[in-house]
Amino acid sequence: MSDNIDALVALWPRFLDAIVATLQLTIGGSALAFVLAAALGIIARHPNVVARGAARVFIEFFRGTSLLVQLFWLFYVLPLFFPDLFVNREVAGLVAGILGLGLNYGAYGAEVVRGALNSVPRGQWEASVALSLSPGRRLFRVIWPQAWAIMIPSLSNLGIMLLKGTAVASVIYMQDITFVGGVLRQRTQDTFFSYGVTMVMYFLIAYVLVLVANWAEARAKRRLGTGGEARSLFRPRAAAKAGAVS
């Protein structure tokens, strides 16, 4: 066991770089995914059949093809069109990873956005029309705040899935947590220890994402006047309420 700890300490600087790479993929991919999800989710409800059809084709294509294949395609094809932007494999891997994760999970997120918009009571839509608001103001001042509180839990789940999906980027020369975890396994010959350390790192990052998502959900509901407090992974909301009542 002491040999395993020594190997981990020796690789710790590389693990720190790997954590940064994983965070870059997660944050960049999540930002792109959210922008795409919001745009495609709105366009998928557009009355124009051409715009709605184009959004559906985009969504179904990236939901229906493998993330791994998408990453390989982006990694090997983009440098052919933009050779000056991809001076080395690390840059190409990072860009391809962010694009692949953003496009793939953005397609899934679009369905979350569309479903949340559809779940807003019809009376809210009719009331916003009665107020003579422009379509943009109706959407972003009346409908979106209500849909936002609904979509946060599902989007946070997709964010955690995206974090775990960054492990796939190790196949395109991204030295992320999974890649360095494999190096640790080679040095220690101990799969249980090496990938156990790797899983703990992913869990800690995911837990931070959960806390941020719970805070955002509670804040969105308070803005709507429905109350609610940020939940903890170890203190579910129902249990917290029961404790408050008692």
Secondary structure, DSSP 8 states (H G I E B T S, - for coil): -HHHHHHHHHHHHHHHHHHHHHHHHHHHHHHHHHHHHHHHHHHTT-S-HHHHHHHHHHHHHHHHS-HHHHHHHHHHHHHHH-TTT--SHHHHHHHHHHHHHHHHHHHHHHHHHHHHHHHS-HHHHHHHHHTT--HHHIIIIIIHHHHHHHHHHHHHHHHHHHHHHGGGGGGGT---HHHHHHHHHHHH--HHHHHHHHHHHHHHHHHHHHHHHHHHHHHHHHHTT------BTTB-HHHHHHHHH-
